[in-house]
Amino acid sequence: MFKSVKGMKIVMPKWLEFNSETLTGKILANPTREDIDSDIKEQLIVELYSR
């Protein structure tokens, strides 16, 4: 599965590092809320789990 990305240019978030030649990755830092591209509504998560 991962061998199909070998050698490809992969766009990664600034807090991750990925080497497509060796298929290795590294977490450079914990992501901050601003670093996450997904539209996450935290209040809906809190409401769901508070039931």
LUMVEX-907187 format. One record per residue (C-alpha): residue in one letter; x, y, z. Coordinates in nm, 3 decimals. Example, Ala and Ser with C-alpha at 12.3 -4.5 7.8 and 13.67 -1.06 7.14 Angstrom:
BEGIN
<site aa="a" px="1.230" py="-0.450" pz="0.780"/>
<site aa="s" px="1.367" py="-0.106" pz="0.714"/>
***
This chain:
BEGIN
<site aa="m" px="0.000" py="0.000" pz="0.000"/>
<site aa="f" px="0.266" py="0.254" pz="0.099"/>
<site aa="k" px="0.506" py="0.151" pz="-0.176"/>
<site aa="s" px="0.282" py="0.334" pz="-0.425"/>
<site aa="v" px="0.390" py="0.669" pz="-0.269"/>
<site aa="k" px="0.759" py="0.588" pz="-0.284"/>
<site aa="g" px="0.943" py="0.873" pz="-0.454"/>
<site aa="m" px="0.633" py="1.094" pz="-0.480"/>
<site aa="k" px="0.627" py="1.455" pz="-0.359"/>
<site aa="i" px="0.387" py="1.456" pz="-0.064"/>
<site aa="v" px="0.250" py="1.777" pz="0.089"/>
<site aa="m" px="0.262" py="1.742" pz="0.465"/>
<site aa="p" px="0.154" py="1.974" pz="0.747"/>
<site aa="k" px="0.435" py="2.185" pz="0.888"/>
<site aa="w" px="0.437" py="1.980" pz="1.209"/>
<site aa="l" px="0.509" py="1.653" pz="1.023"/>
<site aa="e" px="0.807" py="1.537" pz="0.817"/>
<site aa="f" px="0.788" py="1.251" pz="0.564"/>
<site aa="n" px="1.055" py="1.098" pz="0.345"/>
<site aa="s" px="0.890" py="0.926" pz="0.048"/>
<site aa="e" px="1.214" py="0.753" pz="-0.054"/>
<site aa="t" px="1.261" py="0.567" pz="0.273"/>
<site aa="l" px="0.889" py="0.572" pz="0.367"/>
<site aa="t" px="0.969" py="0.714" pz="0.710"/>
<site aa="g" px="0.806" py="0.998" pz="0.898"/>
<site aa="k" px="0.868" py="1.213" pz="1.200"/>
<site aa="i" px="0.646" py="1.424" pz="1.421"/>
<site aa="l" px="0.824" py="1.758" pz="1.455"/>
<site aa="a" px="0.582" py="1.916" pz="1.703"/>
<site aa="n" px="0.235" py="1.873" pz="1.844"/>
<site aa="p" px="-0.015" py="2.047" pz="1.618"/>
<site aa="t" px="-0.184" py="2.360" pz="1.744"/>
<site aa="r" px="-0.548" py="2.435" pz="1.675"/>
<site aa="e" px="-0.442" py="2.670" pz="1.394"/>
<site aa="d" px="-0.239" py="2.391" pz="1.231"/>
<site aa="i" px="-0.541" py="2.164" pz="1.180"/>
<site aa="d" px="-0.709" py="2.220" pz="0.843"/>
<site aa="s" px="-1.032" py="2.034" pz="0.922"/>
<site aa="d" px="-1.336" py="2.229" pz="1.030"/>
<site aa="i" px="-1.385" py="2.080" pz="1.377"/>
<site aa="k" px="-1.664" py="2.205" pz="1.600"/>
<site aa="e" px="-1.537" py="2.122" pz="1.946"/>
<site aa="q" px="-1.864" py="2.224" pz="2.112"/>
<site aa="l" px="-2.052" py="1.950" pz="1.922"/>
<site aa="i" px="-1.800" py="1.692" pz="2.044"/>
<site aa="v" px="-1.839" py="1.809" pz="2.403"/>
<site aa="e" px="-2.219" py="1.797" pz="2.373"/>
<site aa="l" px="-2.212" py="1.445" pz="2.230"/>
<site aa="y" px="-1.990" py="1.300" pz="2.503"/>
<site aa="s" px="-2.161" py="1.484" pz="2.786"/>
<site aa="r" px="-2.486" py="1.289" pz="2.731"/>
***
